[in-house]
Amino acid sequence: MSLIEVKNLEKTFHDEKVETPALRGVSFDVDEGEFLAIMGPSGSGKSTLLHTLGFLDRQTKGEYKFDGKTIDEYSDDELAKARNEKMGFIFQTFNLLRRTSVLENVKLPLLYSSVPESAWEEKARKALDSVGLSHRLHHEPSQLSGGERQRVAIARALVNNPKVIFADEPTGNLDSKSGKTVMEIIQKLNEEEGRTVILITHETYTAEHAQRIMKLLEGEIESDIKVDHRHKADDFLK
Amino acid sequence: MNIRHLLKTSSGGLKTNKSRSVLTILGIVIGIAAIIIVMALGQGAQNLILGQLQAIGSKVIAVVPGRQPTGPADIIATFTDSLKEKDLESLENKSNVPHAVNIMPVVFGSQTAAFESETYSPTILGVTEIFANLYNIYTADGRIFTEDEVKSYADVVVIGDEIKKELFGASDAVGEKIKIKGRNFRVIGVLNKAGQVSFINFDKVAFVPYTTAQQYIFGIKYFHRLAIEADTEENVPSTVAAIQTTLRNNHNITDPKKDDFFIETQASAMATVSTITGALTMFLAAVAAISLIVGGIGIMNIMLVSVTERTHEIGLRKALGATEADILKQFLLEAVLLTAIGGIVGIVLGGLLSLGISLLLSHILGVDWKFTFPINGALLGLGVSALIGLTFGLYPAKQAAKKSPIEALRYE
């Protein structure tokens, strides 16, 4: 059984007058431990797909099964709980809370979890350690470089030990060197920790870090192929 | 999310925008402070008046001629001449009013008193020998006039402290003669400095036998007032009833609505005063409360701005697992915290200001104005401000909770 099963998924946005179809029936599976890159030009529906897969939005038609249960069986609060416990999000714009320390930012998902408070500090420190930021615990995001900020966001995504990491253009706002570091970390999460990763990008180079690339065009799957020559992360963490 | 983290999150949200938070609560601070000041001063004024009334004594009943004023047009009716010598005699009859122990007729007015080249305009109170007991005042020098002197229309006077100082300075007054309305009165006593008691400043009063006052000073045959003391406080109501019956008989009145006199007791006067000052205080507090509503709208306004500004944060929190209820609680608590802080600051500020005003009033008016902190007002203020936070915070908080996480994350 796959972790993610999508069948004929459709999403249409309703404006006052206009109906804009974003997804026109996509079907695919993602196995546990897979690293999938979704590519496509703007308006191809890749962000919409990621939002639906990440329980941030519901589909208009079709079926989405996560971990053996369809999204329609979840109430809004249960979706929130699932996002908190099973999913981690990494955004292009980092989305860290300003004037809040790195450590507190990483603790944020734990605030909404059932994890006892006594365990928060250790979990957050461990997550920051795994992205190589143990020396920045009490800095504020504004004092960090772009690459460091994205690594804080990755630590935040990791802190509650999720099954899936959703990354929406994680290197889009970074220079190539920081981007590379971030991709190394993401790859390591997938390979060493066995987490499922679903990544959106429009850069072929970035996408080629994944095992599989799915290309979307105008709300439909254009291609879904295995990556033959994956880019491997330099072992910067060693 | 437990309450402690909710508090931490909400207070963190407020700290991020410190100056705005401070400006936002200003309306609440002013509103609550105004309510506290109004209530503290109202309470102080009421205590002052009640204190004066208490000095009259709880057993003393005042019979006043005329109809009790119920409106501006009735004021004139209070100056009538319905209480006569005949009424005094009937009331002194034990079979009519069994529990009356002392009855003192009173006439009063203002006249000029002169000693050699000095003049002074005291209040002349025509009374009987029991006045010192009734009003609880004592002579510093000399004596009070006797029953015989009252009966014999004696030209004697007991003067207050200020009159003595104005007319005689440091020299002895007792034995000297002062001129009131062309008649010589022998000063037989000087009172202790007493100050303001039961609305009369006894330091400015000259006491003469009422008989002399009626005959030679005012030229009247009626009384301005009858002061009647009951034997015990419990017998005050029955004595009031007995006085009413006796006077109605004397005046041939069958319909109590047509009474040409009315009766005041300490209890009734206190009740009247409490009602009036209480109503005034409530009215002023209600006016002050309007500023609270304005302050509440200010909070709602700023909270709405804050929700829009922090759309991104809301989206992020939701993406990370916050439920609608979590977001609602966070923003609602921010509003309640704002108003509660405003309420506390307002209470402290109002308390300090009213203490200052009380001291100032004591100093300027020369009265014993006691400062009482209105605990009721403070509790009311806190409750009202928290309620305002809840009421005016609910709409913005709902707006925040309703935001869809993707819409919120997209918002730049």
Interface residues (C-beta under 8 A of the other chain):
Chain A: H51 G54 L56 D57 D76 D77 A80 K81 R83 N84 E85 F89 F91 N95 L97 R98 R99 T100 L108 P109 L111 Y112 S113 E117 R156 N160
Chain B: M1 N2 H5 T9 G12 T16 H312 E313 L316 R317 K318 A319 L320 G321 A322 T323 E324 A325 D326 S404 P405 I406 L409
